[in-house]
Amino acid sequence: MNSAISERVELAKLCRSRDWSKAIRVLDSLLAQSCAIQDICNRAFCYSQLELHKHVIKDCDKALQLDPTLLQAYILKGCAFSALGRKEDAIAVWEQGHEHALRQSADLKQLLELEELLTVAKPGKQDITFTSDKHVADPKLSNPVSESRLYINGKSNETFKHQNKYNTSRLLQEHSDRSKIYKKSTDNFETHNKTSDEERNKSSMSLSELASDTIDKTFENYKSLNVLSDGSKLSVESVDASESSSISGDNFDIGLSDQTCPNEMPCVLTNGTHSNFDKPSYASDSCNDLSEKSEQCSRSSVISSKSSDKTESHSLPSNISDIHNEITDETKRNKKFCVAKISKTKSINVDFRLSRGIAQVNEGNYASAISIFDQILKDDPTYPEALIGRGTAYAFQRELEAAIADFTKAIQSKPSAGEAWKRRGQARAAMGESVEAIEDLTKALEFDPNSADLLHERGIVNFKFKDFVAAVEDLSACVKLDKNSKSAYTYLGMALSSIGEYKRAEEAHLKSIQLDQSFLEAWVHLTQLYQDLANSKMAFECLQQVIQIDGRYSKAYHLRGLLLHGMGEHRKAIKDLSNGLSIENSNIECLYLRASCYHAIGEYAEAVKDYDAALDVELDSMEKFVLQCLAFYQKEIALYTACKVNSEFCWFDIDGDIDPLFKEYWCKRLHPKNVCEKVFRQPPLRDSLKKGRLRKQDFAITKNRTALLLAADSIGKKIQYDCPGFLPNRRQHRMAGLAAIEIAQKVSKAWRSLQADWKHSNRSSKNGKRARRKERISMASQNRGGAGCSTSSSSEISPSYGITEDGSSSRPMMSWQDVYSLAVKWRQISEPCDQVVWVNKLSEEFNSGFGSHTPMVLGQAKVVRYFPNHERALDIAKTIMKDKLFVHNKADEIIDLSKEGKSEYIVHAKSCNDLYDIVGEDFWLATWCNSTGVEGKQLEGTRITCVKMGEHGYDFAIRTPCTPSRWEEFVAEMGIAWEEAAKS
């Protein structure tokens, strides 16, 4: 018994947090102990929240077999059919349930829901209504259509009304006040219909009783929104369809307020589901005194602020960041709910239509909501509440321009409507209008300067638009006002991390976790912080916590796979990525990464299979489109490698064999359409298999192999950067070590042979005879990966690349590019997902120049990998500017710095911001290298650039351009240096 109670307590908790998957597991456990019909319906409801409609139908069928009169099962089953596009089946199910309800006593609220569903589903037919002689109840008075309530312990959530923060005396007072309204309303109905008392008495249910009963049901629904001790509410009655609606990560929320006037009538405004655009919370204007005749509030007000409406309103913060839109459920905590009230100048019908429109927005029925608001605005085009409601519905439908227009009209009608400013700010943020969005949110803060919600909102918008300093300021102020906002702490941690405040960022994430140990997003962002800092141990510990909290959280497996991949543990990464794909089989990130892992370890068939699967995934973002483009190129590289795998390593030559256009598009991550039309595709894998089975990898460890690998690992570790951001990668270490050993062997042999030739030539010259060459040395025939391994024709090889001949002996001599080509090949094999190619082997567009870009500061962000070079680069830039007294602008024109005492300012500059202010525009300067081949000649080294980004940010970076002229200069320089080294 105690076990069942604890499970139901856990069930309630999971439903409050909207963790439907775990709730289903608890219900499975309960049903294994006792097959309760209500638990079957509860599980069907949970399935409906996850949009697993076939499971809903299956459970509803089970429930109806046990009790054919269960209206909740008919409602859920019909909604599932409707969601699957089977409208006729849905109508048939609802009609069947309606027939059962009319034959016997039934839950009136559920009956009204059935009638509403049928009315919407069959608009061409006469509305289904209750009739009592001549009196017909207005179907609009019925409760808005919603998913059936989730029941706990076999009862509705009204069982938990003791948790409601409204005390008993207040409820009694509100009920008493409502009775006055009902009486006045029914008096109006009686006058309008001129129905005699005798006729009304004949009715089984009078209009007065029907109106009172309907509104009582509404009020009971209002009370049944469980307001827990921490202020959050269990809202399981609203449709979850809006979860799929996303407006760039923004959130709208419609809710109720406990700060209603004693005289106001609550409307059914169930809390919206977790969406990506804040739904408006409806607050009230000031109410008239109870002694006044009208006893109603002066006017409904949608989304009004504390200062103008004297009502606290906390709505979901706009979680606009693309990569973090899952963390906004946090803001449901401590939510104050706002109620639209009955206006003196509006009829009850208008207010009910307004509440129905709000409910439709909550339930994701945006077209229906817009239709309702249109009717209201037809009578009063400047009604601000309806304008904001319709604007919200437009926003959910991604009709952002229409939404902004409605919010603007609402502001014009009521400039003090702070929530209208807020909603317009959210919509503008979704449109990418950062400046305007911040202006609107700032205006909303003028009406409520101490609103933690608005500060949280503006902080997220600032974070999205990479104004991290402002985001830190807003979110810090937010957590001072609301110390329990785990969402604000999480965003604060991300913003602090972006500006290089890693210790404070860690503390913020840990504070968020302290507030909620099960807050998955906080654990994930803390993991990413540790991964950025190359702290793999702590990152793994965080991911283990995530998996313990939710073993079916696919993102955790992807992140751990990514971490293992970054550390060179490809086989372990494959296991985690496979676990993630077993949960979400169309996750393109997992598919692409697993394909690259298979590719790296030589499992080409599996790699090609995953690349193909990634190409077939339907996309919803530009980032995923880039991955799909890369999957095309990587598949071609995998097929090329497979056809070379049975050959000697020297025949593996991506630079010589792969079309230059393909390599250029691959490096630039461009759409492959042009490549498909102009470039010869690689043969399919089966063709490679026909030529011979893929060579099986030999994992036997011999004494000699052990010695070789230990030596390679010892050498390879020396390439590891000792700074944050670079994970230790065992695979890369080993590949680098093996490459170094092979290069050493080949260079040593080549130089020994060369020196022997020189000695022989010198002796022959002294005797007056030409040395006769006894043999030709072919590096390709004697050493894997040596000169001559390219499959390109000799005409394609530049004079300075590949084989050169010593003039004294006509002996093929290893060039400096042959040496570097060995390292390039090992790098291409070690991580095939990295584009490592020779720049001069790209397409003709090489003439326009290619280059590298290594940012140290990007906007306001301090790049964790490269910012440690910032001080050194800044000092070098200041030294060059002071010595040369000029820099270059974007057009490569000289900017003179010798005037106006600028040299003195340069000395005192503390940041790239200061340097930019001195120059006055984007600029670059170059370091210089002294030539070893030509005395006194200087070569342009790397460039340091400073480019303004936005209002407060800069791109301060190290850039290395690679133009043809620069290439020729350095090829000649490297050639001279190589010959000098060979002679020494």
C-alpha angles and dihedrals in degrees: 000000000000090000092055091049092051090049091052091049087052089047091056091048093050092049091051089054090044092237094150096168093060091041088057090053091053090049090050088056092048092048090050088059098041129000099227115177092220091054089054089054090046090054090048088053091051090050089052090056088056090046091240091145099170090056088050091055092047094052093044090053089053091050093048091050088059095040118012091189097060105125095190090062092051091051095049094043093050092048089051091052089048092051089052090054094252096126096160091055089048092053091047092053093047092048090051090052091047091054091052090049093053093051096057145010110300141171103278095210092054090045090054089049091053091050092049091050091051092047092054093042094049104036093158094061130073114279115261108242144161112256127202107183103292096348120096122189115231106246088214088072090065121101112272115265111268141154112282114268121266110243123214122203090002093300135089121268087261084083087076096053089120085077091059112114091222109098122226096253092054092050090051091048092049090047090051092049091048091053089060090052091048091051092050091046094051091047088057090049090051093050092047096049095037089214118169122239089241093057092047092050089055091060118097087219120017124214088251091054092043093049092045092045092048093049090044088056088049091050092047089052088050091051092045092065094106109230103196129208091266092051098254122123136220102230106177099145099075124090114255095210092109091067088086093054113096131180103184091300098306122141134214123188132188117197148144132269127225089203095081125144113259086244101051128105115230118229125210103266107155116191114269122246124256102288135158097249124058112250113219119258111220118230132180136243119234114297128230121250116275091241093063118102096237096056091187131107116266095244145339112259125196120212098345124171132243095252095051101033102027087228127118112232123182116181132178110286116244106259095198100160111112097220097042110044094123099075102072098094085086092076093066085079116102090003116169109213123222127212129207108229135209113268126221090230098041127073124238087252093062092050092048090049089050092051091046090052090051091049091051090054089049091051095048095249093131099160090052091047092051090051091053093047090047089059091051093046091048087067095037114017093186098051098135096201093055092044092054091044092051091044089055091051090049090050091054089052089052090245089134098162091055090046092052090048091055093046089050091052090049090053091049090050094045114013091183093062096113093182090058089058089048095050092048089050090054093048092048090050089053088052090054093249095137099168094049092044092054090047092055094046090047089052090051088053090056088067092046111018094172096052109130088193094058092045089051089048095050091043090058092048089050090049092050092052091046097247089137096166091057090043091055090049094050096042092046089054089047095055090048089059095038111029092179099058102119091177092057091049090052094051090043089055092052093047092049091049090053093057093046098258092132099159093051090044091055091049092051093051091047090051090054090051091047089058091050121012090193096053098125097188092057090052090048094051091046087052091053090049091054091045091052088052090048091241095143095169094060091040091056091048091053092049090050088056091050092052091048089053094047119006091190098055099122095194090065092058091047092051093047090048089050091050093049090046090053089053094050095252095130098159092052089046090055091058093053093044090051089053090052092049091050086063098038110017096183097054101132093195091058093042094051095044093047090048090053091049092051088046092053095050094047099255092134099165092056091043093054090047092055093043089054091049090051090052091054096052117112108238133221104177142040092241090060091046089058089053090051091052090049090049088060093052094041091051090055091049090049091052090048092050091047092055090051098042095094092049130081116283091247090068091060099096116152092170094054101036106037119081113257092229090055092051092048094051090045092053093046093044092230128165108281096222093102091045092052091054099046108026129073109244123229117259115261119265094255090062090055090049091053090061090057140316115282108265111257114237114249110222096174109129114217128182093257093048091049091053091047094049093047090052092047093049091049092052096039095056089067091071091064114113110231096217139086119286100039115098115207104255113199093191093053091045092054094045091049091049093050090047091051091050093049092046091050092051095049097042091047092051093044093049094046090052091046093050091049089054092049092051091047091048092050092051091048091050092053090054090048092244131117113241111247113227108232098191143003119238116219111194091196093057096046105034131036112239095016129131119311095034095118116105090212119107118261090248089066093057116091118231090253097045128075123355120012126179128231107235095220098054106014085233116154105250128203111245128212090253090056087058094049091044089064090056091045092053093050089049091049090052096043094058115010092184091069116085103231112165140137110268094216089057094062125098128294088275085080084089089071090056138248128218150167126258121203110178119200094178120024112186102311094331121106106218105231096215099047107024091090085072092054099094093045093048091047092052092048091049091051092048093051093045091051093046099042098031091209141075134185128252128216091280090053090249119145118255112204115225098176096094136077094023093286092149089067091052090050091058092054097043112126101184145014086263089063092048091050091051090052094050096037098214144040110302147168136203132189136227116223135229124204112233118243092198102047117039114234094011119129125204124205109253125190124327129236111209134190118195125172115240118193122320100312107015139086138196102225105179150152110241129184112195118202111202123163092253092051090046092054092049094052094042089058091045093049091047092054092045091050093051091049090050091049092052095048 
